[in-house]
Amino acid sequence: MLLAFVISQYTEMFLGQRRLAERWKQQTSASQSASAVPNDGLIRLVIPKIDLTSFVVEGTDHHDLLLGPGHLEHTAEPGDLGNAVISGHRDTFFRHVHELEKGDQIYVERGGKRMVYEVTVKKIVEPTDLAVTRPTPDSELTLITCYPTYYIGPAPKRLVVIAKKISDQPSKDTASVGSSAPKPLALSMTSANAAPKP
């Protein structure tokens, strides 16, 4: 019974990312025949160090985070001025976020642009610490996931990775995302939501 549940969860996650990848492909194709790149709100998160390429969904409830990393509502849009907060489950998309270190690069692709961020801070906080979600004057990206990564059951802490935007580039649409959905981690679908709720 548990195995069937895990399989159904990963199937939903895979299909959700695949649908977003198709929309991305259509948007990219349309932009090649038009002078302006359409921006339908799709955001692709690319973290080369941990081999992550995933589409970001809007919201951080359980269903949202099942489909992909979730943008915390009422925070800046990734790439804009302010603090853009994205959370993800530690046992799926953000499984390897704990491996990021100061100086590592994170790319956010949106509307034909690739925003380049550089990791500046990594820290562990309490789930109730909302300071990490507050607005900032600069363009920052805050990634949040439960911690410890391999904890059984709801994890007691949150891992926070903060990155500052260092440049904008044209988007490099090189790969589809269908193959980048996380591989199953046995008995791992019990984690609590990755982001503190404001």
Order of alpha helices (4+ residues) and beta strands (2+ residues): alpha-beta-beta-alpha-beta-beta-beta-beta-beta-beta
